Amino acid sequence: MSVPTWKRQQSKMEYVINAKNIVKYITERCLKLPKRLTFFMSTKLVDASHKLYIRVLHIQSLYSKTEEHSKKRLELIEESIALLNYLCSMLDILYIYTEGKMTDKQFETLSNMLEKEIVLLKGLK
C-alpha cells in the first residue's frame, strides 16, 4: 500500500542524500574542467565537498542524548553550513574561469543543490 503524493513528506535524512549528490555532482563537473584549473579550483572544490559529506555523516551518527553530543552536533552543523557557503562563493570564481566548460544550467543545478542543503541543515538546528 503506497502513500498518496499529497500526504508525502520530506525525509528526515534527506540532508545526507543531498550531500552525497553534491559530492557526486561536483566531482563529475571538476573532472571535465581544464587541467590548468586542477590545483587552483578542482581539488579545493572536491575536498570541500568531501569534508561536507563527512561532517553530514557525523551529524547523522550523533544523537542528542547528552549535552556534549548536542553541542558537538550543533558545531558540526555550523561547520557544514560554513563549508556550503564556501562552496557557493567558489561557484562565482569557477563561473569566471570555466568559460563554456560548464553551462548555466549546470551552475544553476549545483547552486540549487547547495541552497537546498543549507536549508536542510538549518532545519536541524
C-alpha positions in Angstrom: 0.0 0.0 0.0 1.5 3.3 -1.0 1.2 6.8 0.4 -0.7 9.3 -1.8 1.5 12.0 -3.2 -0.3 14.8 -1.3 0.5 13.1 2.0 4.2 12.5 1.3 6.7 14.4 3.4 10.3 15.2 3.2 12.6 12.5 4.5 14.4 13.4 7.8 17.7 12.1 6.3 17.4 13.9 3.0 20.3 16.1 4.0 22.6 13.0 3.8 21.3 12.1 0.4 21.6 15.7 -0.9 25.2 15.9 0.5 26.1 12.7 -1.4 24.6 14.1 -4.6 26.6 17.3 -4.1 29.9 15.3 -3.8 29.0 13.3 -6.9 28.0 16.3 -9.0 31.0 18.5 -8.0 33.4 15.6 -8.7 31.8 14.9 -12.1 32.0 18.6 -13.1 35.5 19.1 -11.8 36.8 16.1 -13.8 35.7 17.9 -17.0 37.4 21.2 -16.2 40.7 22.2 -17.9 43.8 20.8 -16.4 45.1 24.3 -15.6 42.3 24.6 -13.0 43.1 21.4 -11.3 45.2 22.7 -8.5 43.6 26.1 -8.2 39.9 25.1 -8.2 39.1 21.5 -8.7 41.0 19.9 -5.8 39.7 22.6 -3.4 36.1 22.1 -4.5 36.2 18.3 -4.4 38.0 18.4 -1.0 35.4 20.8 0.4 32.5 18.7 -0.8 34.1 15.5 0.7 34.6 17.3 4.1 30.9 18.4 3.9 29.8 14.8 3.3 32.0 13.5 6.2 30.5 16.1 8.6 27.0 15.3 7.5 27.6 11.6 8.2 29.0 12.6 11.6 25.9 14.7 12.3 23.7 11.8 11.4 25.5 9.5 13.8 25.3 11.8 16.8 22.1 11.7 18.9 21.1 14.4 21.3 21.2 12.1 24.3 23.7 14.2 26.2 24.6 17.8 26.4 28.0 17.1 24.9 26.5 15.4 21.9 24.1 18.2 21.4 26.9 20.8 21.4 29.1 18.7 19.1 26.2 18.2 16.7 25.5 21.9 16.6 29.2 22.7 16.0 29.2 20.2 13.1 26.0 21.7 11.6 27.6 25.2 11.8 30.8 23.9 10.2 28.8 22.3 7.4 26.9 25.5 6.7 30.2 27.3 6.6 31.6 24.8 4.0 28.4 25.2 2.0 28.9 29.0 2.0 32.5 28.5 0.9 31.3 26.3 -2.0 28.8 28.9 -3.0 31.4 31.6 -3.1 33.7 29.4 -5.1 31.0 29.0 -7.7 31.3 32.6 -8.6 35.1 32.2 -9.2 34.5 29.0 -11.1 32.0 30.6 -13.4 34.6 33.2 -14.4 37.3 30.7 -15.2 35.3 27.9 -16.9 34.1 30.0 -19.9 32.0 27.4 -21.7 33.2 24.3 -19.9 30.1 24.4 -17.7 26.7 25.6 -18.8 24.4 28.0 -17.0 22.1 25.1 -16.3 24.9 23.1 -14.6 25.7 26.1 -12.4 22.1 26.5 -11.6 21.7 22.9 -10.7 24.7 23.0 -8.4 23.7 26.2 -6.7 20.2 24.8 -6.1 21.7 21.7 -4.5 23.9 23.8 -2.2 21.0 26.1 -1.2 18.8 23.1 -0.5 21.5 21.6 1.7 21.8 24.9 3.6 18.0 24.9 4.2 18.0 21.3 5.4 20.9 21.8 7.8 19.4 24.9 9.2 16.3 22.9 9.9 18.4 20.5 12.0 19.4 23.3 14.4 
